[in-house]
Amino acid sequence: MKRLKYIVFFAALMISVHAFSQNMTSSPFSRFAYGDLNENVPTGYRGMGGVGFGMRSNKAINPTQPASYTACDTLTFMFDIAANVNWSRYRDAGGMKNKANGNLEYVTMQFPLWKKWIAMSVGLLPYSSVGYDITLTDSTAGGGYHYNTYYEGTGNISQVYGGLSFNICNWLALGMNVYYMWGELSHMRMLGFDESDVNSTIQYENLSVSNVRFRAGAQLFHTWDDHSVSLGAIYEHKMKLNSQLLVFETQGDTSYVFTDGWELPMVWGVGASYTWANRLTVGFDFERQGMSSASYGGVPGSMSGLQDRNRYAIGAEYRHNPMGRKYVERMFWRAGLNVQDEYVALVGGKKVSASIGIGFPVFTVGTVINTTLEYTHRGNAAGMEDNALRLTIGVSVAENWFFKRKL
C-alpha cells in the first residue's frame, strides 16, 4: 500500500511538470522581466494573506520556511496538491479585456526522517509566469500610415526542491531548501501596417534559464499553557543563472544570442505567528528582494528598470473547536491582506491582495480540503490596470505511515 502511494505521488509530480508548461497568468503586467513571481505558500496560508516565515504547524507543508518541516507529526506522511482558476479584467491603451485561465499550483510532500529532530520535504513549485497578449492601433503623424502593434508573451520558470529541517533543541529549528530551476520566457512584438507598400516587422525574444539556488531558514518557538509563539527568518544569496537570450528580427533577418547576464536577487524575510488554544492563529511577514542590484541583461537591475521589492502580509485563522461534535466547529476560517511593491520601475505602484479561505476537514482521516479566494488590484500612472479573482483549491493529506503495529 505504501509503495502504491509513492507511485501515485510521483505520477502526480510528472503530471505537474507537464501542467507547469502551460500559461499560469494572463496579466499584462507579466510582460516585464521575469513576469509574475509566485510566493509558493500553501493554500491554507494563502487564505491568510500569504504569511509563512513564522508559521509552524503540523497541518501544513510550508516550503517558504524550510525550518518548519520538523513541526510535522513524527508518524505522519503529508501530501499536498493544489490547482487554481483566475478571472482577470485588465485595462491598457488598447481598452478593457476579460481573461480566464487555470492550472496546477504546486505538488509537495513532507515526512519525518528521525523522530522529532529531522524532517524532509520535496515538491514542485512555480517561480514565475508570463502570459499576455496586447494589441494597440495607431497611425503615423498626419495619418499617412495606419498600423497595429501586437505584443504576446508565454512561458514559466519552474523549480523542483528538496529541503531538510533540524530541531537543534526544543526551541530552535534550522532548515535549508535546495532548488533546481529551469524554464523559458518568450516575448513577441509585431508591427503590422494596413498599407501594402510597408512591410511588417517581427521581433522575437526567448530567454532560457536554469541553475541551482538555496534558501536557509530558522525558527524560534515556544509553547506555554494555551499559547504558542514562533519567530522565523529566511535568507537567499544572490545567484547567477545559466541563461541564454535569443533575439530574432525579421527586419534584415538578424539574430543575436546573449549568455550569462541574468541573476536572481538576494532575498531575506522575517515573520511571526501566535496561536491560542489551537483555535486562533495570527501571523505577519515581511520580505525584501534586492532586484535593483541583481544583474538583468548583463547590467545591474537598476539600469534595466528593476527596483527592490518589499512585501507585507498579515492574516488570521480561526477554528471554533477542533474537537467539536458539530462539523462547522472543526472548520478553518481564514482572512488576510498582502501588499507588495512592483519590482519593475516602469510598472510602479503596488500590488494589493485581500483573501479569505475555508478549510474543510475530512471525516476519519487527517485530510483537509483548503479553499482560498483572492481579489488582487494592480495599477499604474500609465493607465494599465488589472483586477483579478483567484480561486485556489488544495487537498492536504496526512496519513500515519510510520506506526508499527504490535503483534
N, C-alpha and C positions, 0 to 999 in steps of 0.2 A: 504493500500500500504506500509506504514512504517513497519507494522508488518511483511509483506512478506519479506521486505528487511532484517530485523533482522533474520528471519528464514534462508534466503539464506546465510547470513554471518556465522551463527553458523553451518550450514550444511558444508560450506567450511572449517570451523575450525575443525570439526570432520574428514573430509576427510584428512585434513592436518596431524592430529595425526597419521593416518594410513600411509600416504605417508612418514612421517619423520622416520618411522621404517625401510625404505629401505636405502641402501647404498647411501651416498651423496658424496663419494670420491672414487678414485681408485689409490691414490698415495701411493707408498711405504713409504713415509715419515710419513704417518699416523700410522705406526706400533708402534710408541713410545708414552708412557704416555697417555694423553687424546686424542691423534690423532690430526687432523687438527682443529684449532679453527676458529670459524666464527665471523666476525666483526659486523654482524647484521645491516648494513647500508641499507637504501632503494636503489632501483635500480638506481634512478637518481644520488644519491651521490656516488654510486659505480662507475659510469662513471666519477666521479671527483676524483678518486683515493681512495675513501673510507673516505673522510672527514665527520665530523658530529658534533663534540663537540661545534663548534662555529656557526653552521648553524642554521638559524632561518627563516622559510618560511611557508606561508600558503598554499603551493602547495605540501608539502611532510610530511609524518609521519616519525618522526626521533626518533626511540626507543633508539638510542645510547645516546641521550641527553634528559633526562626527563623534563628539564626546558623548552624545545622548544615547548611543546604542546599548550601553550597559544598563539602561533603565528597563530593558526587556525582562520578562519573567525567565528564570533560569531553565524552565522546562518547555518553553514555548517557541515554536517556529511561527514567524509572521510573514505574510504576503500581502502586498498592496498593489492594486491596479486601478487606473482612473482614465476617464475619457471626458472630453468637453465639447460643447456646442457654443459657437459665438454668433451673435447677431450684431452687426455694426451699421451705423448710419454716419457717413462722413461727408464733409463738405470741403471742396477745394475750388480752385479757379474754374474748374470745369462744371461745377454745380453740385447738387446733392445726389448721393447714391446710397443704396442699401446692399449689404453683403451678408452672407451667412456661410459658415464653414465649421467643420468639426474634425476632431482627430483624437488619437490616443494621447493621453497626457504623460504618463510615466508607468513604469513597472519596477517595483522594488521588493526585496525580501530581507529578513533580518533573523538572526538566531544566535544563541549563546555558544561560546567556544569552551569556556572554563568557568563553571559556577557563575557567581555574580561579578567576576573580576574581568572577564574578557568577552566581548561580543563582536559580531561582524555583520555588515550589511553590504549588499550588492544590488545593482539595478541599472536601468537605462533611463536617461533623463534628456530633455531638450535643453540646449544652451541658448539658441537664438533662432528666430524665424523671419523670413522675408516673404511677403505676398501682397502684391498691389497691381493695379492697372489703372492708369490715369490718361485721359485724352483731353487735350487743350486745342481750341480752334482760334486762329488769329489771322491777320493779314499784314503785309509789309506796309511801310509808310506810304500813304496815298492810295492804298487799296489795290496796288498793282498786282500782287500775288496773294493767293489765299492758301493757307497751309494748316495741317493738323500735326500736333506733336503728341506722340503716343509713348507712354512710359509703362514698362512691365517688369516685374521682378518676382522671382521664386527662389526657394531654397531653404535649407535648415542647417544648423550646426548641432550635432547630437553628441552625447557623451555617455559612455558606459563607465561605471565607477565601482570600486571596492573600498570598503572602509573598515577600520578596526578601532575599537574603543577599549580603554583600560581604566578600571577603577584603581587609582593609586592608593586610596584609603576610603573610609566611609563617607567622606565629604568632598572628594575631588576626583574628577574623571578627565582623562585626556583622550584625544582621538585624532585620526588622520584619514582623509579620503584621497585616493589616487584616481584620477580621471584620464581616460583616453578619449580625445575629442577628434571628430572628423566631420567634414561636410563641404557643401558647395553653395555659394550665393551667386545668383545670376541676375544681371540687370540688362535691359534692352531699351534703347531710345531710338525712335524712328521719326524722322521729319519728312512728311509727305505733302506735296503740292497738288492743288486741284488743276493747275495749268500743266499741259502736257509737255511744254518746252523746258520744264525744270525737273531734274532728276531727284528722286527721293534718296535720302541717306539713312543709313542704319549704323548705330554704334552698339556693340555688344561687349559686355564685361562678364567674366566668370572668375570668381575668387574661390580657390580650393584651399582648405586648411586642415592641418592635423597636428597633434602633439599630445604630450602628457603634461598634466598640471596637478598641483597638490593643494589641499586645504587642511590646515591644522585647527583644532578646536579644543576648548577647555570649558569645564563647568564646575562651579562650586555649588553645593546643595546641602540643605539641612531640613530635617523634619522634627517637629515637636508638637505633641498633642494632635490637634486637628489642622495644624498649619505646616505648609511646605514652601520653601523658597529656593529658587535656583537662579544663579547668575552665570551668564555664558559669554564667550568671545570666540571669534573666528579670525583667521588670517590667511591670505593667499599672496605670495610674492609675485611680482611682475614676471610674466613668462613669454618667451619668444615662440611664435607659431611657425611651424613648417608651412610655408604658404607660396602660392603661385597665382598671379593675376594675369589672365589672358584678355587682351583688348583687341577687338577687330572692328575696323571701319570700312564700310563699302565704298566710301569716297576715296578712290585711289587704291582700293583693295589692300590696305595697310593693316598690319597686325603687330602687336607688341607683347612681350612677356616680361613681367616683373616678379622677382622672387625675394622671400625673406625680409619683407618690410613691415610685418604686422606683429603686434604683441597684444597679450591680454594684460589688463591693468592690475596693479596692486589692489587688493580688496581687504578691508577689515570691518568688523562689525561687533557690536555688543548687544546684549539683551538680558531681560529679567522676567521672571514669572513668579506668581504667588498662587497657591492652591489652598482652599479652605474645605476641610471635611470631605475631600474627594467630590465636591459638588460644584464649587465655583473656582474658576481659574482665570486669571488676568495676566496678560503679557505685553511686553513692549520691546521693540527692536530699533536699532539704528545701524545703518550700513553706509559705507563710503567706498566708491570705486574711483581710482585715480586715472580716469580716462585721458586727461589732458597731458599726462607725462608718458603714456604708453604710445609706442610708435604705431602709426597707421599710414600705410603707403610710403614708408621709408622716412617719414618726418614725424616729429612729436605730435601727439594728438591735438594739442592746442593750435598748431599750424594747419591741421587738417580739418578744423572746425569742430573738434570734440572738446567737451568740458567735463569736469568732475561731477559725479552723480551721487547725491545724497538720497537715502531712502529712510522713511519713518513708518513704522507700523505699530498699531495698538489694537488689542482685541480682547474678547472675553468669551468664556464658555460656561454654561450653567446646566446642571443636571439635578433635578429636584431631589431624587432619592435613588442612588444606584441599586439598592436592594428592594425597591418598592414593588408592590404587587401589581400596581397598575402600569401598563406599558408606557404611558405618557410620562410617568415619573422617572423612567430609566432613559428617556431620550436625551440627546445632547442638543442644546440650543446655543448658537454662536452668532457673534456680530463683530465687525472690525472695520478699521479705516487704514488706508495705505496712501501715503503721499511721497512722491519721488520726483527728482529733477530729471528733465530730459537731458541725455548725455550728448546730444547733437546741438551745437550752439544755434544753428540755423532754425531748428525747430523751436527751441526755447520753451519757456513756460514750465508747467508741472503736469504730471500725470496723477490724477486723483481717483482712487477706487474705494467704494464702500461695498461691504459684503455682509451677507447673512448666510447661515448654514444650519442644517439639521442633521444629526446623526441618528440612524435607526438601528438599534441593536437587534440582532437576530437571535431567536429563541434557541436555547440548548447548546449553542456553540459560541466561541469567542469571536464573533464576526460582527462588524458594524458597516452598514451602508451609509456613507457620508455624501451629502449633497451640499453644494455651495452655489449661491447666485451672487454675481458681482456686477456692479454698474461702474463703468470707467469713463471718465471725461478727459480728453486731451484737446488743447487748442493753442494757437499762437497768434501773434500780431499780424502775420501774413495772411490770415483768413482761413487757414487749414484747421479743421475741427473733426474730432472723432468721438462719437458717443456709442458705447458698446455694452451689451449684456452678455455675460458668460456664465453658462451653466456647466458645472463640473460634477460628475458622479463618480465616486470611488468605492471600491469594496476592499475593506481591510479585514483580512482573515488571520486569526490567531488560534493555533491548534497545539495540543500537547503531544509533541513528537518524541520527547526525550524521557518520558516517565517509564521506568522499568517495573513491570508488574511482578509481584512476589508470588511464587508458586505455593 
